[in-house]
């Protein structure tokens, strides 16, 4: 990439020089100083060796004796900005950007620098326009990404996806083609998505004035995007962590597009995110994946009246996280504000280094009245054609007809063979917590039998206690009394368990049935229902004797139920009550209710398989049995 940047810069500079000669009637030969000033006025970068002396890499490579000196002069001729981006003569700054110095040193060490530069110098990019250069750059980055990208879809967005995003933007934005369109990509990488959409909006949709803004934190990709931006009007590319540096703070955009990294932790800048005071992050996702931070950031930057967000995400942004989690709350925040207009499921195997399924989130802060509280899901999973030749993991692409079908479904906003329109509340759900009281086979539980209304029953005047086979008592007793108590338990048939001996009753736990039993000294048994005995042992120092206290309590378990949601609070509360009464047979108390939001494409577009009738299957089996029987006869078996 550094050497591609070199020849790209050289080709662009030669084009600018030719344009100055043609449009301003200036030449290097007739008026060098004015020619140089005219070139600098274009603010597209400068190389004194190219502009002043008119030399190129190809000319330098023609003389092996002066190559080293000329090549050093060539690199030294770039202005300060380009030197920084290319990674030439770096100072104390840790940023390497394209790290050209490091790569040149490595090639020189191997003794192949001149041969390598000579190969590149034979490529002439001067005849290609901005859009064509971006396409060439995309292909190189794609090959580069195949071996260097660490995460799904990193660095490069395929051309068919870019075309789809551009076509969605052109169909949705309510801006005259004679007005400025302000477009932003917070994770622009080398800007192939940003510039690709810009070029398509201009060349195919007819937008004359487009201001492009981008930011990235990857040294090399930022440098490529920044260099490219020098030759494009109304373009600003900035370096840094978008989420914390906020390079375009305070600016609203008409269009925000993004293909952020998936599954990348944000622990390294967690403090800055948690301390953010801008309000761009009402809720925070799991630290293990920051893609939904960008979804909120993009909504925050979107113009209130006329813009849309189109962001590529993986499936986790649709359904990861339970109700009340950061992910669910982010979805709820976007749905609550009525910003989610559409979610589009893309085909698998669309990206170059991953086969995952991706989704386009489309946010719109100015949805038409008829679309208020409505969301359309578009299932484009089957809209693809195979590539003639695989490109890494990319095996599929969407052709113009596929893309047109998606855009048409979005614009028409009605049910069709690939789309369904829903009330947004369809994706909400109640997660109702309940505390269940366990009951025995007869439906009994302690607080019901002892009439304590869910509260513990305090056992009074405990004389003795047996815990897991060991007797505990407040005072010393002789061996004869111990023998009597053991004999009493054996006669009752009590298995080793918690036993409380009181003046009138013996309370004990039937572990087999998880029931509390109460027995009289006359041998009469009474089942009190499901429950547990909690014993607390102590010591009274003043009286110098052990103390025993115990409570008989209900056995309870915490659970939660997923219940359909209704936006009317009274109807929703009634629905929760009806659901619990219909499906829960144990006594319960209601706990906290948390409302979550989740989108499940598989459920919404599920088509059950047609099952062959049983009679048909049995008939087929019978026919097979007859064939086998005939074969056995023929074989004499």
C-alpha positions in Angstrom: 0.0 0.0 0.0 2.8 2.6 0.6 4.1 2.1 -2.9 0.6 2.2 -4.4 0.2 5.5 -2.5 3.5 6.7 -4.1 2.5 6.0 -7.7 -1.1 7.2 -7.0 0.3 10.5 -5.7 2.6 10.8 -8.6 -0.2 10.2 -11.1 -2.5 12.6 -9.4 0.2 15.3 -9.3 1.0 14.8 -13.0 -2.8 15.2 -13.7 -2.9 18.4 -11.7 0.2 19.7 -13.6 -1.4 19.0 -16.9 -4.6 20.7 -15.8 -2.7 23.8 -14.8 -1.1 23.9 -18.2 -4.4 23.5 -19.9 -6.7 25.7 -17.8 -4.3 28.4 -16.6 -1.8 28.5 -19.5 1.1 28.1 -17.2 4.1 25.8 -17.8 7.1 24.8 -15.8 9.4 25.9 -18.7 7.9 29.4 -19.2 7.1 30.5 -15.6 8.2 28.0 -13.0 7.5 30.0 -9.9 3.9 30.9 -10.9 3.4 27.3 -11.9 4.5 26.0 -8.5 2.3 28.6 -6.7 -0.7 27.6 -8.8 0.0 23.9 -7.9 0.2 24.7 -4.2 -3.0 26.7 -4.3 -4.8 23.5 -5.2 -3.9 22.1 -1.7 -3.6 18.5 -3.0 -0.1 17.9 -1.5 3.3 18.8 -3.0 6.5 17.1 -4.1 9.2 19.5 -5.2 11.0 16.7 -7.1 8.0 16.0 -9.2 6.6 19.6 -9.7 9.7 21.7 -9.9 12.0 19.2 -11.6 9.4 17.2 -13.5 11.0 13.9 -12.6 9.1 10.6 -11.9 9.9 7.3 -10.3 10.4 5.8 -13.8 13.0 8.4 -14.6 14.8 7.7 -11.3 14.9 4.0 -12.0 16.6 4.5 -15.4 20.0 5.1 -13.8 21.1 2.6 -11.3 24.2 4.6 -10.4 22.3 7.6 -9.1 19.1 5.7 -8.0 19.8 5.8 -4.3 20.5 9.5 -4.3 17.7 10.4 -6.6 15.2 8.2 -4.7 16.2 9.9 -1.4 15.6 13.3 -3.0 12.3 12.1 -4.4 11.0 11.1 -1.0 12.5 14.3 0.6 10.5 16.4 -1.9 7.1 15.6 -0.4 5.6 18.3 1.8 5.3 17.8 5.6 1.8 16.5 5.5 2.5 13.8 2.9 5.7 12.9 4.6 3.8 12.2 7.8 1.1 10.2 6.0 3.6 8.2 4.0 5.8 7.6 7.0 8.9 9.4 5.8 11.4 11.1 8.1 9.3 10.3 11.2 10.1 12.2 14.3 9.1 11.3 17.8 5.5 10.7 16.9 4.6 7.0 17.5 2.2 7.0 14.5 3.8 5.2 11.6 0.9 5.7 9.2 2.1 4.0 5.9 5.6 3.4 7.4 7.3 3.9 4.0 10.7 4.5 5.7 10.5 1.2 7.5 9.6 -0.8 4.3 12.3 1.0 2.3 14.9 0.1 4.9 13.8 -3.5 4.8 13.9 -3.7 1.0 17.3 -1.9 1.0 18.6 -4.4 3.6 17.5 -7.3 1.3 19.2 -5.6 -1.7 16.1 -5.4 -3.8 14.9 -1.8 -3.3 15.7 -0.7 -6.9 14.2 -3.8 -8.5 11.0 -3.4 -6.4 10.6 0.4 -7.1 11.3 -0.2 -10.8 8.3 -2.6 -11.0 6.0 -0.1 -9.4 7.3 2.8 -11.5 6.1 1.0 -14.7 2.5 1.5 -13.5 0.9 4.7 -14.7 -2.2 5.7 -12.8 -2.5 9.2 -14.2 -5.2 8.3 -16.7 -7.6 7.1 -14.0 -10.1 9.4 -12.3 -10.8 9.6 -8.6 -13.5 6.9 -8.6 -11.4 4.5 -10.7 -8.4 5.0 -8.4 -10.6 4.2 -5.4 -11.7 1.0 -7.1 -8.1 0.0 -7.8 -7.3 0.8 -4.2 -10.2 -1.3 -3.0 -8.9 -4.4 -4.9 -5.4 -4.0 -3.4 -6.9 -3.5 0.1 -9.1 -6.5 -0.4 -6.0 -8.7 -1.1 -4.2 -7.0 1.8 -7.2 -7.6 4.1 -7.2 -11.3 3.2 -4.0 -11.8 5.1 -4.0 -9.0 7.7 -7.6 -8.3 8.9 -8.2 -9.6 12.4 -12.0 -9.1 12.5 -15.0 -9.9 10.4 -15.3 -7.5 7.5 -12.4 -5.3 8.7 -10.9 -2.8 6.2 -13.0 -3.5 3.2 -16.6 -3.3 2.2 -17.5 -5.2 -1.0 -18.6 -3.1 -4.1 -22.0 -4.7 -4.3 -22.7 -3.7 -0.6 -21.5 -0.2 -1.3 -23.7 0.1 -4.3 -26.7 -1.1 -2.3 -26.0 1.4 0.5 -25.7 4.2 -2.1 -28.9 3.2 -3.8 -30.7 3.1 -0.4 -29.4 6.6 0.5 -30.4 8.0 -2.9 -33.9 6.6 -2.5 -34.4 7.8 1.0 -32.8 11.2 1.5 -35.1 14.2 1.0 -32.5 16.6 -0.5 -32.5 18.4 -3.8 -29.7 17.3 -6.2 -28.7 21.0 -6.3 -28.2 21.2 -2.5 -25.2 20.0 -0.4 -25.3 16.5 1.0 -23.2 16.1 4.2 -22.1 12.5 4.6 -20.1 10.9 7.4 -18.4 7.6 8.0 -17.1 7.2 11.6 -15.1 4.1 10.8 -14.0 5.0 7.3 -10.8 2.8 7.2 -9.3 3.5 3.8 -12.6 5.2 2.9 -13.7 2.8 0.1 -17.2 2.8 1.6 -17.3 6.6 2.1 -15.8 7.5 -1.3 -17.7 4.7 -3.0 -21.0 6.0 -1.8 -20.0 9.6 -2.7 -19.1 8.6 -6.2 -22.3 6.7 -6.8 -24.4 9.5 -5.4 -22.7 12.0 -7.7 -22.4 9.8 -10.9 -25.6 7.8 -10.7 -28.0 9.8 -8.5 -27.0 13.2 -9.8 -26.0 14.9 -6.6 -23.6 17.7 -7.5 -22.4 18.8 -4.1 -21.3 16.3 -1.5 -19.2 17.0 1.6 -17.6 13.8 2.8 -16.3 13.4 6.4 -14.5 10.4 7.8 -12.4 9.3 10.7 -10.3 6.2 11.5 -7.9 5.0 14.1 -5.8 2.6 12.0 -2.6 4.3 11.0 -2.2 2.9 7.5 -5.9 3.1 6.5 -6.3 6.6 7.8 -3.2 7.6 5.7 -4.7 6.1 2.6 -8.0 7.8 3.1 -6.3 11.2 3.9 -4.1 11.0 0.8 -7.2 10.2 -1.3 -9.1 13.1 0.3 -6.5 15.6 -1.0 -7.7 15.1 -4.5 -11.4 15.3 -3.7 -13.3 18.5 -3.0 -15.2 19.1 0.2 -13.6 16.2 2.0 -12.3 16.0 5.6 -10.6 12.9 7.0 -9.5 12.9 10.6 -7.4 10.6 12.7 -8.3 9.2 16.1 -10.8 7.1 18.1 -14.1 8.4 16.8 -16.0 7.6 19.9 -13.7 9.4 22.3 -12.1 12.2 20.2 -15.4 13.2 18.5 -13.7 14.7 15.5 -17.0 16.3 14.2 -18.6 17.1 17.5 -21.6 19.4 17.1 -22.2 18.7 13.5 -25.3 17.0 12.2 -25.1 14.9 9.0 -27.7 14.2 6.3 -26.2 10.7 5.8 -24.2 8.5 8.1 -22.8 5.2 6.8 -20.7 2.8 8.6 -19.3 -0.7 8.6 -17.8 -0.8 12.1 -15.7 -3.7 13.4 -17.7 -6.5 15.0 -16.7 -8.2 18.3 -13.9 -5.8 19.2 -13.7 -5.0 22.9 -13.7 -1.4 24.0 -12.0 -2.0 27.4 -9.0 0.0 26.4 -11.1 3.2 26.4 -13.8 2.2 28.8 -13.2 5.0 31.2 -13.5 7.7 28.5 -16.8 6.1 27.3 -18.3 5.8 30.7 -17.3 9.4 31.5 -18.7 10.8 28.2 -20.8 13.9 28.9 -22.2 14.4 25.4 -25.2 12.2 25.8 -24.4 10.1 22.7 -24.3 6.9 24.8 -27.5 6.6 26.8 -26.7 2.9 27.3 -23.6 0.8 27.1 -23.2 -2.6 25.6 -20.9 -5.4 26.8 -17.3 -4.4 26.9 -16.5 -7.3 24.7 -18.2 -5.8 21.6 -18.4 -2.1 20.7 -20.4 -2.1 17.5 -23.5 -0.9 19.2 -21.7 2.2 20.5 -21.3 3.2 16.9 -25.1 2.7 16.3 -25.8 5.2 19.1 -23.0 7.5 17.9 -24.4 7.6 14.4 -27.9 8.3 15.6 -26.5 11.2 17.7 -24.8 12.7 14.6 -27.9 12.3 12.4 -29.8 15.4 11.2 -33.2 15.7 12.8 -35.1 16.5 9.7 -33.7 14.9 6.5 -31.1 12.2 7.1 -30.6 8.5 7.5 -28.1 6.1 9.0 -27.2 2.9 7.1 -24.9 0.8 9.3 -23.6 -2.8 8.7 -23.8 -5.0 11.8 -23.5 -8.7 12.6 -26.4 -10.5 14.1 -25.5 -9.9 17.7 -26.8 -6.3 17.5 -30.3 -7.7 16.9 -30.6 -10.1 19.8 -27.6 -10.3 22.1 -28.2 -9.4 25.7 -31.2 -10.1 27.9 -33.9 -7.6 28.8 -32.3 -4.8 30.9 -28.9 -5.5 29.4 -27.0 -2.7 27.6 -27.6 -4.2 24.2 -31.4 -4.6 24.8 -31.6 -1.1 26.2 -29.8 0.3 23.2 -32.3 -1.4 20.9 -35.2 -0.2 23.1 -33.8 3.4 23.0 -33.7 3.4 19.2 -37.2 1.9 18.9 -38.6 4.1 21.7 -37.5 7.2 19.7 -39.1 5.8 16.5 -35.8 6.0 14.6 -35.6 2.4 13.4 -37.2 2.3 9.9 -35.8 -0.9 8.5 -33.4 -3.8 9.1 -32.2 -5.8 6.1 -30.7 -9.3 6.4 -27.9 -9.7 3.8 -26.7 -13.0 2.3 -24.0 -14.9 4.0 -20.5 -15.1 2.5 -20.7 -11.5 1.3 -17.5 -10.3 2.9 -13.9 -11.2 2.1 -12.6 -12.7 5.3 -15.8 -14.0 7.0 -18.9 -16.0 6.1 -21.2 -14.5 8.7 -24.6 -13.1 7.9 -24.7 -9.3 8.2 -27.6 -6.8 8.6 -28.2 -3.2 7.5 -29.7 -1.0 10.2 -31.5 1.9 8.7 -32.3 4.8 11.1 -34.4 7.7 10.2 -35.2 10.6 12.6 -37.9 12.0 10.3 -40.0 9.0 9.4 -43.3 9.8 7.5 -46.4 9.9 9.6 -47.7 6.7 8.1 -44.6 4.9 9.2 -44.6 6.1 12.8 -44.1 3.2 15.1 -43.6 0.9 12.1 -40.6 -1.1 11.2 -40.0 -3.1 8.0 -37.8 -6.3 8.0 -36.4 -7.2 4.6 -35.1 -10.7 4.1 -32.5 -10.5 1.4 -30.7 -13.6 2.4 -31.6 -15.3 -0.8 -30.9 -12.4 -3.1 -27.5 -13.3 -4.5 -25.6 -14.9 -7.3 -22.4 -16.9 -7.0 -19.2 -15.2 -7.9 -17.4 -16.7 -11.0 -14.3 -16.9 -8.8 -14.3 -16.7 -5.0 -12.5 -13.8 -3.4 -11.3 -15.2 -0.1 -14.5 -15.9 1.9 -16.6 -13.9 -0.5 -18.6 -16.3 -2.6 -21.7 -14.4 -3.3 -22.7 -11.0 -4.7 -25.9 -9.1 -5.2 -26.6 -8.0 -8.8 -28.5 -4.8 -9.8 -31.8 -6.7 -9.8 -31.3 -8.0 -6.3 -30.5 -4.5 -5.0 -33.4 -3.0 -6.8 -35.8 -5.5 -5.1 -34.4 -4.4 -1.7 -34.8 -0.7 -2.4 -38.2 -1.2 -3.9 -39.4 -3.1 -0.7 -38.0 -0.3 1.5 -39.6 2.5 -0.5 -43.0 0.8 -0.9 -42.9 -0.2 2.8 -45.5 -3.0 2.6 -45.6 -6.7 3.0 -44.2 -8.6 0.0 -42.4 -11.8 -0.7 -39.2 -10.5 0.9 -40.5 -8.0 3.4 -42.9 -7.7 6.4 -44.0 -4.5 8.1 -44.5 -4.7 11.9 -45.7 -2.4 14.6 -42.5 -1.7 16.5 -44.1 -3.0 19.7 -44.0 -6.5 18.1 -40.3 -6.6 19.0 -40.8 -5.6 22.7 -41.3 -8.2 25.4 -41.8 -8.3 29.2 -39.4 -10.2 31.3 -41.5 -10.6 34.4 -39.7 -11.9 37.5 -41.7 -14.1 39.9 -41.0 -15.9 43.1 -42.5 -19.4 43.1 -43.5 -21.2 46.2 -42.8 -24.9 46.0 -45.7 -27.2 46.9 -46.0 -30.9 47.6 -48.0 -33.5 45.6 -51.2 -32.3 47.4 -50.5 -28.7 46.6 -49.6 -27.7 50.2 -46.9 -25.4 51.5 -46.0 -24.4 55.0 -47.2 -20.8 55.2 -50.6 -22.0 53.8 -51.0 -24.8 56.4 -49.7 -22.8 59.3 -51.6 -19.6 58.2 -48.6 -17.4 58.3 -49.3 -15.7 55.0 -45.9 -16.3 53.5 -44.0 -15.4 56.6 -41.8 -17.8 58.6 -43.3 -19.9 61.4 -41.3 -19.5 64.6 -41.0 -22.8 66.5 -41.1 -22.3 70.2 -39.7 -24.2 73.3 -37.3 -26.4 71.4 -35.9 -29.0 73.7 -33.6 -30.9 71.4 -32.5 -30.7 67.8 -31.0 -33.3 65.5 -29.0 -32.0 62.6 -27.7 -34.5 60.0 -27.6 -37.3 62.6 -26.1 -35.3 65.5 -28.0 -34.3 68.6 -27.8 -30.8 69.9 -29.4 -29.8 73.2 -29.3 -26.8 75.5 -28.1 -28.8 78.5 -26.3 -32.0 79.3 -28.4 -35.1 79.4 -27.4 -38.6 80.3 -26.8 -41.5 77.9 -30.1 -43.2 78.8 -32.0 -40.1 77.5 -30.0 -40.1 74.3 -30.8 -43.7 73.8 -34.5 -43.0 74.3 -34.5 -40.1 71.8 -32.7 -42.3 69.2 -35.1 -45.1 69.7 -38.0 -42.7 69.3 -36.7 -41.6 65.9 -36.2 -45.2 64.8 -39.7 -46.1 65.8 -41.0 -43.1 63.8 -39.1 -44.3 60.8 -37.5 -41.0 60.4 -34.4 -40.9 58.1 -31.5 -38.8 59.2 -32.7 -35.2 58.7 -33.5 -32.0 60.6 -35.6 -32.9 63.7 -37.0 -30.5 66.3 -38.2 -31.9 69.6 -40.7 -29.7 71.4 -42.9 -30.3 74.4 -46.0 -31.1 72.3 -44.7 -32.0 68.8 -41.8 -33.3 66.9 -41.1 -31.4 63.6 -39.0 -33.2 61.0 -38.2 -33.1 57.3 -39.2 -35.9 55.1 -36.4 -35.6 52.6 -37.8 -38.1 50.1 -40.9 -35.9 49.5 -39.4 -32.6 50.6 -42.2 -32.2 53.2 -42.4 -30.9 56.7 -44.0 -33.4 59.1 -45.4 -32.8 62.6 -45.7 -35.8 64.9 -47.3 -36.1 68.3 -45.9 -38.2 71.1 -48.9 -40.5 70.6 -47.5 -41.3 67.1 -50.0 -39.2 65.0 -48.4 -37.7 61.9 -49.5 -34.6 60.1 -48.0 -33.3 56.8 -47.7 -29.6 56.8 -46.6 -29.3 53.1 -43.5 -28.4 51.2 -41.0 -26.3 53.2 -37.7 -26.2 55.0 -36.5 -25.9 58.6 -33.9 -23.2 59.3 -32.0 -23.8 62.6 -29.8 -21.3 64.3 -27.6 -22.5 67.2 -26.2 -20.1 69.8 -24.8 -19.9 73.4 -26.1 -18.0 76.3 -23.0 -17.0 78.3 -24.9 -15.7 81.3 -26.9 -19.0 81.7 -24.0 -21.0 80.3 -26.2 -23.1 78.1 -26.7 -23.7 74.4 -29.7 -22.1 72.6 -31.7 -23.3 69.7 -34.0 -21.3 67.5 -35.7 -22.4 64.4 -38.1 -21.2 61.7 -40.2 -23.3 59.3 -40.3 -21.5 56.0 -41.7 -22.0 52.4 -39.2 -23.2 49.8 -39.1 -20.6 47.0 -37.3 -20.2 43.7 -36.8 -17.2 41.6 -37.9 -17.4 38.0 -38.8 -15.1 35.1 -41.4 -15.4 32.3 -41.1 -13.9 28.8 -44.5 -12.3 28.1 -45.8 -10.3 25.1 -45.8 -6.6 25.5 -48.5 -4.0 25.0 -47.7 -0.2 24.9 -50.8 0.6 27.0 -49.7 0.2 30.6 -53.0 -1.0 31.9 -53.4 -3.6 29.1 -49.8 -4.7 29.5 -50.3 -5.2 33.3 -53.5 -7.1 32.7 -51.7 -9.3 30.0 -49.0 -10.1 32.5 -51.5 -11.1 35.1 -53.5 -13.3 32.7 -50.4 -15.0 31.4 -49.2 -15.9 34.9 -52.6 -17.2 36.0 -52.8 -19.3 32.8 -49.4 -20.9 32.9 -48.2 -20.9 36.5 -49.7 -23.5 38.8 -47.6 -22.8 41.9 -48.3 -20.0 44.3 -46.2 -17.0 43.3 -45.4 -13.3 44.1 -44.7 -10.8 41.3 -41.3 -9.2 41.2 -39.7 -6.6 38.9 -40.8 -6.4 35.3 -38.1 -5.4 32.7 -39.1 -4.5 29.1 -36.6 -5.7 26.4 -36.4 -5.5 22.7 -35.2 -8.2 20.3 -35.3 -8.9 16.6 -35.3 -12.4 15.3 -35.3 -12.8 11.6 -35.3 -16.6 11.7 -38.6 -16.5 13.7 -40.3 -13.8 11.6 -39.4 -15.4 8.2 -39.6 -19.1 9.3 -41.3 -21.4 6.8 -42.2 -24.8 8.3 -41.1 -27.8 6.4 -43.8 -29.8 4.7 -44.1 -33.1 6.5 -45.1 -36.2 4.5 -48.4 -37.7 5.9 -48.0 -40.7 8.2 -50.1 -42.9 5.9 -47.8 -42.2 3.0 -44.7 -43.1 5.0 -46.3 -46.3 6.3 -47.3 -47.3 2.7 -43.7 -46.7 1.5 -42.4 -48.8 4.4 -44.8 -51.6 3.5 -43.7 -51.5 -0.2 -40.0 -51.7 1.0 -40.9 -54.7 3.2 -42.5 -56.5 0.2 -39.4 -55.9 -2.0 -37.1 -57.2 0.8 -39.3 -60.3 1.2 -39.2 -61.0 -2.6 -35.4 -60.7 -2.6 -35.2 -63.1 0.3 -37.3 -65.7 -1.6 -35.1 -65.3 -4.7 -32.0 -65.8 -2.6 -33.5 -68.8 -0.8 -33.3 -67.3 2.6 
